[in-house]
Amino acid sequence: MTLANHSQSTANPAHLKLLYILRNLLIVSELFGILLVYYGLNIPIPSIALGFILSIQILFNVYTWNNVNNKKTVSSSEIFIQLCIDVICLSAILYFTGGATNPFIIVFLFPIIVAITILPIKTASIFALVTISFYSGLMIFYEALPINHNMHEHSADREYNLHIIGMWLAFVIIAGLITYTVYNMSNVLRHQQKLLTNAKQLALEDEQLVNLGALATNTIHEINEPLTRIANLSAGLETLSRERTIDPSDLSAYTIQLEKEIENCYSTLSDLSIATNPKAKTPDPMDTGEFLQNILDIVYDNYPETEIKTQWTQQDDVCLIIPKKSLSLALINIIRHSIDSTKGDIFWKSTWNTTQLSIEITEFEIRQNEDTGLDIFIAQALIKRLGGNITQTKLDNGKVSTIINLQLYREDIES
């Protein structure tokens, strides 16, 4: 991968603002060093050329500030170019002030640290090579500082002292810049971590809401039949009571049937309460074929008169799946919707191996103007949240084919 491949990658806009602030600090440090050398140490340096370089840096930083205020996204290549311009300006200043003999040459380490922190590793490596190239050039090409050597006995000590002072000052500047940079970088990382945590929490809450919706729609379907039977039994009792022809044995039968239907309702609501418990344990892996058979049995319990033709194919010897409640509800609701929307039977084709499960539900003789209910909408959302995809296709013969593809990740089973 070359640098061009990284040009499209994005960096945090806060990094560009941080570069702007650090460049301001660098300009102030450079100006302080130039004034110290020129006026404090009485060393004649090309102030006009150095002032011109500082002016370029200031103008470039004004341009950067405009980007900070107007740009919502920043590319890694832009950060790379910004750092390269800093190295070029720094090299120009060092060229007029002794090159590699200048103790401030250590400042070259600072942009490398920033690049490693912000840029992709390969781009940062290229930038490090660029910086090393400029450093190497300054070892050969530079203008020596015009130090006065008239007093021979003091010249060596003076040069040594100047070098020591320069190294100390360079260390202070680099230490301050690195401390400021690391502090701000850590703030950016903490902010990003907070945003990521909030996003994960919102995603979890959304998933819980979708699961709750699936459970609610499933409960409505399951409780509808016993409630209908309870209503019919109540109507029968009312008729018998009105006709005053209640036989004790009939009354007992009615009572037993009512108790049975009420128990069915209570059981269904209890299952809903257990399924919505956030502390519910993750189920153990089970055979994929067995998982599908359980779903088929549940559907048959609700639709005993419907014929579901199946064609299931297992491609590997051992195929396990995590029988998540949300997945079961999604598949049950999709099959239930297919049965409710057709006049005849349905065809269920499934193929699975250790990594993927494919399900195709084909409906015959679709009813006209059949609406897509809330249950199918929630089921589709659950499938997508579980990493799968679902598509519906209307075939030429008038049939409707619903295809579901799910990835069965091995790490989910092994963990």
C-alpha positions in Angstrom: 0.0 0.0 0.0 1.4 3.4 -1.0 0.8 6.8 0.4 -1.9 7.4 -2.3 -3.9 4.6 -0.7 -3.9 6.5 2.5 -5.0 9.8 1.0 -8.7 8.8 1.2 -8.5 7.8 4.8 -9.8 10.3 7.3 -8.2 11.8 10.4 -10.0 13.4 13.4 -10.6 17.1 12.7 -9.4 17.8 16.2 -5.9 16.7 15.1 -5.8 19.6 12.6 -6.8 22.0 15.3 -4.1 20.6 17.5 -1.5 21.1 14.7 -2.6 24.7 14.5 -2.1 25.3 18.2 1.3 23.4 18.2 2.5 25.4 15.2 1.7 28.6 17.1 3.8 27.4 20.0 6.6 26.4 17.6 6.5 29.9 15.9 6.7 31.6 19.3 9.6 29.3 20.4 11.5 30.0 17.1 10.9 33.8 17.5 12.2 33.6 21.1 15.3 31.7 20.0 16.1 34.1 17.2 15.7 37.1 19.4 17.8 35.4 22.1 20.7 34.6 19.7 20.5 38.0 17.9 20.1 40.4 20.9 21.0 38.3 23.9 24.1 36.5 22.6 25.1 39.2 20.1 25.5 36.7 17.3 24.7 38.2 13.9 22.3 36.0 12.0 20.3 36.6 8.8 17.3 38.1 10.5 15.6 39.1 7.3 15.7 35.6 5.9 14.6 34.1 9.2 11.8 36.7 9.5 10.6 35.8 6.0 10.4 32.1 7.0 8.5 32.9 10.1 6.1 35.0 8.0 5.4 32.0 5.7 4.7 29.8 8.8 2.3 32.4 10.2 0.4 32.8 6.8 0.2 29.0 6.5 -1.2 28.8 10.0 -3.8 31.3 9.1 -4.8 29.1 6.2 -4.9 26.1 8.6 -7.1 28.0 11.0 -9.6 28.7 8.1 -9.6 24.9 7.4 -10.2 24.2 11.1 -13.3 26.4 11.1 -14.7 25.3 7.7 -13.8 21.6 7.3 -15.8 18.8 8.9 -13.5 16.1 7.7 -9.7 16.0 7.4 -7.8 13.5 5.3 -4.6 11.8 6.5 -2.8 13.2 3.4 -3.6 16.7 4.5 -2.1 16.1 7.9 1.0 14.6 6.2 1.4 17.7 4.0 1.0 20.0 7.0 3.8 18.2 8.9 6.0 18.2 5.8 5.7 22.0 5.5 6.6 22.3 9.2 9.7 20.3 8.5 10.7 22.4 5.5 10.3 25.6 7.4 12.2 24.3 10.4 15.0 23.1 8.0 15.2 26.5 6.4 15.6 28.2 9.8 18.3 25.7 10.9 20.1 26.1 7.5 20.7 29.8 8.4 21.6 29.0 12.0 24.3 26.3 11.9 22.5 23.3 10.4 23.1 20.1 12.3 25.5 21.9 14.7 22.6 23.8 16.1 21.4 22.2 19.3 17.8 23.0 18.3 18.1 20.2 15.7 16.5 18.0 18.3 13.2 19.7 17.5 13.0 17.4 14.4 11.9 14.7 16.8 8.7 16.5 17.6 6.9 16.3 14.2 7.9 12.6 14.0 6.2 12.0 17.4 3.1 13.8 16.2 3.0 11.9 12.9 3.3 8.5 14.6 0.4 9.5 16.9 -1.9 10.8 14.2 -1.1 9.1 10.9 -1.3 5.5 9.7 1.9 3.6 10.4 3.1 3.5 6.7 2.4 7.2 6.1 4.2 8.0 9.4 7.2 5.9 8.3 7.4 7.8 5.0 7.3 11.1 7.0 10.1 9.8 9.2 12.2 9.2 6.1 11.5 12.7 4.8 12.6 14.2 8.2 15.7 12.1 8.3 16.6 13.2 4.8 16.3 16.9 5.8 18.4 16.2 8.9 21.1 14.5 6.8 21.1 17.4 4.3 21.7 19.9 7.2 24.8 18.0 8.1 26.4 19.0 4.8 24.6 22.2 3.7 24.3 25.0 6.2 25.6 28.4 7.1 27.7 28.4 10.2 26.9 30.8 13.1 29.3 33.7 12.9 30.7 33.5 16.4 33.5 35.9 17.2 36.9 34.1 17.5 39.1 37.1 18.2 39.6 36.0 21.8 41.1 32.6 21.1 41.5 31.6 24.7 37.8 32.1 25.4 36.3 31.0 22.0 36.2 27.2 22.7 34.6 27.7 26.1 32.1 30.2 24.7 31.0 27.8 21.9 30.7 25.0 24.4 28.6 27.0 26.8 26.4 28.2 23.9 25.9 24.6 22.8 25.0 23.5 26.4 22.5 26.4 26.8 21.0 25.7 23.4 20.6 22.0 24.2 18.9 22.9 27.5 16.5 25.3 25.9 15.7 22.8 23.1 15.0 20.2 25.7 12.7 22.5 27.6 10.8 23.4 24.4 10.5 19.8 23.2 9.4 18.6 26.7 6.7 21.3 26.9 5.4 20.5 23.3 5.4 16.8 23.9 3.6 17.2 27.2 1.0 19.4 25.6 0.6 17.1 22.6 0.2 13.9 24.7 -2.3 15.7 27.0 -4.5 16.8 24.1 -4.2 13.5 22.3 -5.3 11.7 25.4 -8.3 14.1 25.7 -9.2 13.4 22.1 -8.9 9.6 22.7 -11.0 9.8 25.9 -13.7 11.8 24.0 -13.7 9.3 21.2 -13.9 6.4 23.7 -16.9 8.1 25.3 -18.6 8.6 22.0 -18.0 4.9 21.1 -19.3 3.8 24.5 -22.4 5.9 24.1 -22.9 4.5 20.5 -22.6 0.9 21.8 -25.1 1.7 24.6 -27.6 3.2 22.1 -27.1 0.2 19.8 -27.8 -2.2 22.7 -30.9 -0.3 23.7 -32.1 -0.3 20.1 -31.6 -4.1 19.9 -33.5 -4.6 23.2 -36.4 -2.5 21.8 -36.4 -4.6 18.6 -36.3 -7.8 20.6 -39.1 -6.6 22.8 -41.2 -5.7 19.8 -40.6 -9.2 18.3 -41.5 -10.8 21.6 -44.7 -8.7 21.8 -45.8 -9.5 18.3 -45.1 -13.2 18.9 -47.0 -13.1 22.2 -50.0 -11.5 20.5 -50.1 -14.3 17.9 -49.7 -17.0 20.6 -52.3 -15.6 22.9 -54.8 -14.8 20.2 -56.0 -18.4 19.8 -56.6 -19.2 23.6 -58.4 -15.8 24.0 -60.6 -16.6 21.0 -61.5 -20.0 22.5 -62.2 -18.3 25.9 -64.5 -15.9 24.2 -66.3 -18.8 22.4 -66.6 -20.7 25.7 -68.0 -17.7 27.4 -70.6 -17.2 24.6 -71.6 -20.9 24.9 -72.0 -20.5 28.7 -74.1 -17.4 28.2 -76.3 -19.2 25.7 -76.8 -22.2 28.0 -77.5 -19.9 31.0 -80.1 -18.0 29.0 -81.8 -21.2 27.9 -81.6 -22.5 31.5 -80.4 -25.9 30.1 -77.0 -26.1 31.9 -76.1 -29.7 32.6 -73.6 -30.2 35.5 -71.3 -32.3 33.4 -71.3 -29.6 30.6 -70.6 -26.9 33.1 -67.6 -28.9 34.5 -66.3 -29.4 30.9 -66.6 -25.7 30.2 -64.8 -24.9 33.5 -62.0 -27.3 32.8 -61.6 -25.9 29.2 -61.6 -22.3 30.5 -58.9 -23.2 33.1 -56.8 -24.8 30.4 -57.0 -21.8 28.1 -56.3 -19.4 31.0 -53.2 -21.5 31.8 -52.1 -21.2 28.2 -52.3 -17.4 28.4 -50.5 -17.4 31.7 -47.7 -19.6 30.3 -47.3 -17.4 27.3 -47.1 -14.3 29.4 -44.6 -16.0 31.7 -42.4 -16.9 28.7 -42.5 -13.2 27.7 -41.4 -12.1 31.2 -38.5 -14.6 31.2 -37.4 -13.7 27.7 -37.3 -10.0 28.5 -35.1 -10.5 31.6 -31.8 -8.7 30.9 -29.9 -11.2 33.1 -31.0 -14.2 31.0 -28.2 -16.6 30.3 -26.9 -16.9 26.7 -28.1 -20.3 25.4 -25.6 -23.1 24.7 -24.8 -24.0 21.0 -27.0 -26.6 19.5 -27.2 -28.5 16.2 -28.6 -26.3 13.4 -30.9 -29.0 12.1 -32.4 -29.4 15.6 -32.8 -25.7 15.9 -34.8 -25.5 12.7 -36.9 -28.5 13.7 -37.8 -26.8 16.9 -39.0 -23.7 15.0 -41.0 -26.0 12.6 -42.7 -27.7 15.6 -43.6 -24.3 17.1 -45.2 -23.2 13.8 -47.1 -26.5 13.5 -48.5 -26.0 17.1 -50.0 -22.7 15.9 -51.0 -23.9 12.4 -51.8 -27.6 12.7 -53.7 -27.7 9.4 -51.0 -26.0 7.3 -48.6 -28.2 5.4 -45.0 -27.0 5.2 -43.0 -28.8 2.6 -39.3 -28.9 3.6 -36.0 -29.5 1.8 -33.1 -29.2 4.3 -29.5 -29.9 3.4 -26.6 -30.1 5.9 -23.2 -29.7 4.1 -20.8 -30.4 7.0 -20.7 -33.1 9.7 -21.0 -30.8 12.7 -23.0 -27.6 12.3 -23.7 -25.6 15.5 -25.7 -22.5 16.1 -26.4 -20.2 19.0 -30.2 -20.5 19.5 -30.8 -16.9 20.3 -34.4 -16.0 21.3 -34.4 -13.1 18.9 -33.4 -15.3 15.9 -36.0 -17.8 16.8 -38.7 -15.1 17.0 -37.6 -13.5 13.7 -37.8 -16.8 11.8 -41.1 -17.8 13.4 -42.7 -14.4 12.6 -41.5 -14.6 9.0 -42.9 -18.1 8.5 -46.1 -17.1 10.3 -46.5 -14.1 8.0 -46.0 -16.3 5.0 -48.7 -18.7 6.2 -51.1 -15.9 7.0 -50.6 -14.2 3.6 -51.1 -17.4 1.4 -54.2 -19.4 0.6 -52.2 -22.7 0.4 -49.2 -24.3 1.8 -45.6 -23.1 1.8 -42.2 -24.5 0.8 -39.2 -24.2 3.2 -35.7 -24.8 1.8 -32.6 -24.6 4.0 -28.9 -25.2 3.4 -26.3 -24.8 6.1 -22.7 -25.5 6.9 -20.3 -24.5 9.7 -20.3 -20.8 8.7 -23.5 -20.0 6.9 -27.3 -20.7 7.1 -29.5 -20.0 4.1 -33.3 -20.2 4.3 -35.8 -19.8 1.5 -39.5 -19.6 2.1 -41.8 -19.8 -0.9 -45.4 -18.9 -0.7 -48.1 -20.2 -3.0 -51.2 -18.3 -4.2 -50.6 -15.0 -2.4 -53.6 -13.1 -1.3 -54.2 -9.8 -3.0 -53.4 -6.5 -1.2 -51.7 -8.3 1.7 -50.0 -5.7 4.0 -46.6 -6.2 5.5 -47.4 -6.2 9.2 -45.3 -4.9 12.2 -44.2 -8.5 12.9 -42.4 -8.9 9.6 -40.9 -5.4 9.8 -39.4 -6.3 13.3 -38.3 -9.7 12.0 -36.4 -8.1 9.2 -34.7 -5.6 11.6 -33.7 -8.5 13.9 -32.2 -10.5 11.0 -30.1 -7.5 9.9 -29.0 -6.8 13.5 -27.8 -10.4 13.8 -25.5 -9.8 10.8 -27.8 -11.4 8.2 -29.7 -10.2 5.2 -33.2 -10.8 4.0 -34.6 -10.3 0.5 -38.1 -10.8 -1.0 -38.6 -11.6 -4.7 -41.8 -12.0 -6.6 -41.4 -14.9 -9.1 -42.9 -15.1 -12.6 -45.5 -17.7 -11.5 -46.9 -15.3 -8.9 -45.2 -16.9 -6.0 -43.1 -14.9 -3.5 -39.7 -16.1 -2.4 -38.2 -14.9 0.9 -34.5 -15.6 1.2 -32.6 -15.3 4.5 -28.8 -15.6 4.8 -27.1 -15.7 8.2 -23.4 -16.0 9.0 -22.6 -18.6 11.7 -19.4 -17.3 13.3 -17.2 -20.0 14.8 -15.9 -17.6 17.6 -19.5 -17.1 18.8 -19.8 -20.8 19.3 -16.3 -21.3 20.8 -16.4 -18.4 23.2 
